[in-house]
Each structure stands twice: as C-alpha cells, then as structure tokens.
Amino acid sequence: MANVFNVNCMMCGRASGHVREGRFHRLPTAPPLLNQDGRSRCGFCSGNVYLEAEDSPFAPRIVAQNARQQARRAS
C-alpha cells in the first residue's frame, strides 16, 4: 500500500495538500503552510494541521505514475 496522506486543518477544515512518499505537495489553491515553534500550521487560518490517510483506490496508481515520471527525468 502506498503512503499517501491528505493534509487538512483542524480549525477551518480546508485541505492544504498531500504527503506522498514522505514529501509534501501543496495544492495550487492553498497558501504555504506556516511554521510556528517547529509545527506546521494552516496557511489559511493558522490552525493545527493533521494527516488523514488517503483511502482512494487510485492512490497507489498516482504514486507509481509519479515514480515513473521522476525516473524519466533522471535519465
């Protein structure tokens, strides 16, 4: 199973992006996350963010597709 997580705010409920393969990918419509006291905060309202596991059946395909694209770029 691929490790894909959605990054959501606990206060306003908005999505900020995704964590795939250990890297954060910000949504184009979301402001950058804030960093306060070593913790990531929502760029919309400064609320706490949490990771929610992506349970979509397409998540493993997306990760595999991204890996193939990165391999093509590296060669």
Backbone as JSON, one array per atom type, in Angstrom:
{
  "sequence": "MANVFNVNCMMCGRASGHVREGRFHRLPTAPPLLNQDGRSRCGFCSGNVYLEAEDSPFAPRIVAQNARQQARRAS",
  "N": [[0.84, -1.18, 0.0], [0.52, 2.19, -0.8], [1.99, 5.08, 0.66], [0.13, 7.62, 1.19], [-1.12, 10.66, 2.16], [-3.6, 13.03, 3.11], [-3.4, 16.48, 3.88], [-4.94, 18.3, 6.23], [-6.75, 20.99, 7.84], [-7.46, 21.4, 11.28], [-9.03, 23.41, 12.34], [-10.33, 25.08, 10.32], [-10.93, 23.22, 8.41], [-10.04, 23.07, 5.81], [-8.23, 21.77, 2.97], [-4.73, 21.47, 2.61], [-2.8, 20.19, 1.14], [-0.96, 17.28, 0.03], [0.78, 14.45, 1.33], [3.11, 12.52, -0.13], [5.02, 9.66, -0.5], [6.65, 10.56, 1.53], [7.08, 13.26, 1.0], [5.89, 16.62, 0.97], [3.27, 17.98, -0.92], [1.97, 20.83, -1.97], [-1.34, 22.07, -2.49], [-2.36, 23.83, -5.44], [-4.17, 25.88, -4.94], [-3.89, 26.56, -2.31], [-2.43, 28.47, 0.36], [1.06, 28.64, 1.39], [2.13, 26.42, 4.03], [2.4, 27.46, 7.43], [5.08, 27.85, 9.78], [5.32, 27.47, 13.06], [6.94, 27.54, 16.04], [8.22, 25.15, 15.37], [6.2, 23.57, 14.4], [3.9, 22.63, 11.87], [1.47, 24.75, 10.46], [-1.81, 25.71, 9.41], [-2.08, 27.49, 6.37], [-4.21, 29.09, 5.77], [-5.71, 29.76, 8.15], [-4.04, 29.53, 10.33], [-4.43, 27.37, 11.99], [-4.06, 24.1, 13.6], [-2.67, 21.4, 11.71], [-3.46, 18.17, 10.35], [-2.74, 14.76, 9.41], [-4.45, 12.74, 7.16], [-5.18, 9.52, 6.22], [-5.1, 8.55, 2.84], [-7.61, 6.92, 1.28], [-8.35, 6.24, -1.21], [-8.83, 4.16, -4.09], [-7.19, 4.85, -6.16], [-4.83, 5.91, -5.24], [-2.38, 4.27, -5.02], [-1.79, 4.03, -7.74], [-1.31, 6.66, -8.52], [1.02, 7.27, -7.09], [2.79, 5.41, -8.25], [2.78, 6.34, -10.89], [3.93, 8.88, -10.55], [6.48, 8.1, -9.7], [7.45, 6.86, -12.01], [7.56, 9.07, -13.73], [9.49, 10.64, -12.45], [11.7, 8.97, -12.71], [12.05, 9.02, -15.47], [12.78, 11.69, -15.83], [15.2, 11.73, -14.49], [16.83, 10.2, -16.1]],
  "CA": [[0.0, 0.0, 0.0], [1.27, 3.42, -0.92], [1.83, 6.01, 1.77], [-0.42, 8.88, 0.71], [-1.93, 11.28, 3.21], [-4.11, 14.38, 2.89], [-3.07, 17.41, 4.96], [-6.14, 19.1, 6.48], [-6.74, 21.85, 9.02], [-8.42, 21.04, 12.33], [-9.91, 24.54, 12.66], [-11.2, 25.52, 9.22], [-11.28, 22.05, 7.62], [-9.55, 23.14, 4.43], [-7.1, 20.92, 2.59], [-3.54, 22.23, 2.22], [-2.0, 19.43, 0.18], [-0.82, 15.84, 0.21], [2.12, 13.9, 1.59], [3.32, 11.3, -0.91], [6.39, 9.15, -0.44], [7.4, 11.35, 2.5], [7.25, 14.66, 0.58], [4.67, 17.42, 0.98], [2.91, 18.61, -2.18], [0.93, 21.82, -1.67], [-2.36, 22.3, -3.5], [-2.14, 25.13, -6.07], [-5.08, 26.89, -4.41], [-3.64, 26.75, -0.87], [-1.21, 29.21, 0.71], [2.06, 27.79, 2.03], [1.96, 26.15, 5.46], [3.19, 28.28, 8.34], [5.87, 27.08, 10.73], [5.37, 28.18, 14.34], [7.52, 26.71, 17.1], [8.57, 23.84, 14.83], [5.0, 22.84, 14.0], [3.24, 23.12, 10.67], [0.16, 25.34, 10.72], [-2.61, 26.0, 8.22], [-1.8, 28.77, 5.74], [-5.45, 29.87, 5.7], [-6.2, 30.29, 9.43], [-3.01, 29.25, 11.35], [-4.84, 26.25, 12.84], [-3.25, 22.88, 13.54], [-2.96, 20.51, 10.59], [-3.33, 16.75, 10.64], [-2.65, 13.88, 8.26], [-5.54, 11.78, 7.03], [-4.79, 8.53, 5.22], [-5.86, 8.54, 1.58], [-8.12, 5.57, 1.09], [-8.81, 6.11, -2.59], [-8.18, 3.07, -4.8], [-6.29, 5.4, -7.16], [-3.61, 6.4, -4.61], [-1.17, 3.55, -5.44], [-1.5, 4.34, -9.15], [-0.75, 8.0, -8.59], [2.4, 7.18, -6.61], [3.56, 4.69, -9.26], [2.92, 7.22, -12.03], [4.92, 9.9, -10.18], [7.81, 7.47, -9.67], [7.88, 6.68, -13.41], [7.9, 10.39, -14.27], [10.77, 11.06, -11.87], [12.74, 8.13, -13.3], [12.29, 9.55, -16.83], [13.51, 12.96, -15.7], [16.56, 11.46, -14.01], [17.65, 9.56, -17.15]],
  "C": [[0.88, 1.24, 0.0], [1.0, 4.32, 0.29], [1.43, 7.37, 1.21], [-1.35, 9.41, 1.78], [-2.38, 12.66, 2.76], [-3.75, 15.22, 4.11], [-4.25, 18.36, 5.09], [-5.97, 19.92, 7.75], [-7.81, 21.4, 10.01], [-9.41, 22.16, 12.6], [-10.87, 24.87, 11.52], [-11.6, 24.37, 8.29], [-10.78, 22.06, 6.19], [-8.36, 22.21, 4.21], [-5.94, 21.81, 2.15], [-2.7, 21.51, 1.19], [-1.99, 17.96, 0.51], [0.62, 15.52, 0.6], [2.18, 12.59, 0.83], [4.77, 10.92, -0.84], [7.26, 10.03, 0.47], [7.62, 12.81, 2.13], [5.9, 15.36, 0.54], [4.49, 18.08, -0.38], [1.72, 19.52, -1.91], [-0.06, 21.91, -2.83], [-2.13, 23.68, -4.13], [-3.02, 26.25, -5.5], [-4.84, 27.23, -2.94], [-2.39, 27.6, -0.64], [-0.22, 28.27, 1.38], [1.74, 27.58, 3.52], [2.85, 27.09, 6.25], [3.97, 27.37, 9.27], [6.0, 27.91, 12.01], [5.85, 27.21, 15.41], [7.8, 25.29, 16.62], [7.39, 22.99, 14.41], [4.4, 23.48, 12.75], [1.84, 23.6, 11.03], [-0.51, 25.65, 9.39], [-2.27, 27.39, 7.68], [-3.02, 29.66, 5.64], [-5.75, 30.55, 7.03], [-5.21, 30.1, 10.59], [-3.42, 28.16, 12.33], [-3.89, 25.06, 12.71], [-3.65, 22.05, 12.32], [-2.76, 19.07, 11.03], [-3.27, 15.97, 9.34], [-3.81, 12.9, 8.3], [-5.16, 10.81, 5.92], [-5.71, 8.6, 4.01], [-6.31, 7.12, 1.33], [-8.67, 5.34, -0.31], [-8.11, 4.93, -3.26], [-7.19, 3.55, -5.84], [-4.95, 5.83, -6.56], [-2.38, 5.6, -5.02], [-0.8, 3.83, -6.9], [-0.84, 5.7, -9.3], [0.71, 7.98, -8.17], [3.28, 6.49, -7.65], [3.79, 5.57, -10.49], [3.95, 8.31, -11.75], [6.32, 9.33, -10.17], [8.33, 7.26, -11.09], [8.29, 8.01, -14.02], [9.24, 10.87, -13.73], [11.92, 10.25, -12.45], [13.07, 8.62, -14.71], [13.09, 10.84, -16.79], [14.96, 12.74, -15.31], [17.43, 10.87, -15.12], [17.87, 10.46, -18.34]]
}
